[in-house]
């Protein structure tokens, strides 16, 4: 087949258009990539280099791992009292209400008990009468002692009379003997002798009378002494009556004092059951409700239930912290450490009750304390203190572990090196390293590629969560 000149010309034009289109497309591709076409070949011919190995490192924290127990804590009053009436009567005065601040000894309420007031007056009169009787009996003692002294004087006088009568009797006896001698010599008549005998007999009887007077005086002295003893006994009886009357008065006064309800300590009134005018029954007559309830507020107790795993480590005096509120509004309170523990675990929960005394601070809006009974918070008990010379590292940094031993990789300059360590406590997040590390070491957590000891690696810091300690 032969081509005409016209057909050949159109074929050449079509081929030229295709060449131009190809060149234009290649130029657009090169511009779109931002590189000339020949760079692709140059880039393909560049030698490939291996990526550099990096290691994440952390520095150990000084100090060992404390054994800490964090548990919910409920605030309860250190002391709280339900104030009941001991006597029955009408409530005539009540100076407080729920929320009232009170101080120790403040009078909160009064109950009318007129019968005890009258009984007090009667008992006081009995005491006065008994005391007067004591004075009367003491006067009897004085009189009896005076009578005794008089009797002693009578005895002495009677003894003097006996001696006088005896001397006179002896004189008459001698006279009688002389007259008898004269009568025997016929110097005097017999009737004179008879007269002398009468005088002698009279003197003899006078002596006997004086002796009887002595015995009578002695009896009167004994009687006077007996009266002294009786009077003293009467004094003791009168004093005993004073004691009985005084005890009755004090007993009545106690019941009268029961009508005055006082606050046992400084705090707030948390409950009011009656109003003025109500009849209040005493507790021993079946009163079902207290008159008032008062709670101490200067010191509160936080009750914590410690789980079984921590019970063996709890001791009185262990440090404790307590805080309440949301995480961003936490209020921390000063505590006195663990104050007391139950020393028995609840069989149902296997937990032990532990109490921490907390000082209740005050401010302008909370003059009675910012902590209220029933509040809820978190208590942190430090049961054991970690080894002071140890350091803490993340648990994931340990390898080749065996009981109490292991190894970690550290950076010596820019080279990695494995060192043996002695391991103490481990809470799963941090481990306590007793020997082998110092706080200035750089501990490797992980590397981007497996490397051997002595390899040169680049280091980066690591963000590692740490446990409370």
Secondary structure by P-SEA (a helix, b strand, c coil): ccccaaaaaaaaaaaaaaaaaaaaaaaaaaaaaccccaaaaaaaabbbbbbbbbbbbbbbbcccccbbbbbbbbbbbccccccccccccccccccccccccccccccccccccaaaaaaaaaaaaaaaaaaaaaaaaaaaaaaaaaaaaaaaaaaaaaaaaaaaaaaaaaaaaaaaaaaaaaaaaccccaaaaaaaaaaaaaaaaaaaaaaaaaaaaaaaaaaaaaaaaaaaaaaaaaaaaaaaaaaaaaaaaaaaaaabbbbccbbbbccccccccbbbbccccccccccbbbbbccbbbbbbbbccccccccccccbbbbbbccccbbbbbbbcccccccccccccccbbbbbbbbbbbbccccccccccccbbbbbbbbcccccccbbbcccccccccccccbbbbbbcccbbbbbbbbbccccccbbbbcccccccbbbbccccccccccbbbbbbbbbcccccc
